């Protein structure tokens, strides 16, 4: 169980009963054969989907490497696939994150950047906040010359309800340090991730 659930004192039994309540509210019979194990399955899925509450993404950036022969050019990790959930409707957000930074004297293993994205994505989110959280975490813990994060995602709260608009994605960006101050650095990052001139201002 995540730290979040444990701290709130919610038991597995209470969580499963909440699922049964929603099933009844939707017009179903939780005692129907096909739904008997649904509460248990849903709670298990929630433990996976929201495991980010039990993590500190900054921990992934604690171990860094200094032996990089003075490398100080851009490091970019593209197309980090993630799944999150909208905090307004609890509907899935499916997308890709692109992360870049300009190291000063140390770098981090590339898998750790993906873990930072996952750590924040596996919580209830709005995309703008998710983008800022990832960028700020990298900036605070690696102290690079700059950080850039771009997220491109589709929101099921928009495609499966409400306006029912499919094929629409939302793009958000957070540029810090050199990526905010230097248009050439920002443009190089956008070229690396394949956005070319579409986000240049």
Secondary structure, DSSP 8 states (H G I E B T S, - for coil): --HHHHHTT--HHHHHHHHHHHHHHTT--TTSGGGTTHHHHHHHHHHHHTGGGG--GGGGGSSEE--STT--SEEEEEEEEEEEEETTT--EEEEEEEEEEE-SS-EE-HHHHHHHHHHHHSSEE-HHHHHHHHHHHHHHHH--SEEEEEEEEEEHHHHSSTT--TT--EEEEEEEEHHHH-HHHHHHHHHHTT-GGGG--
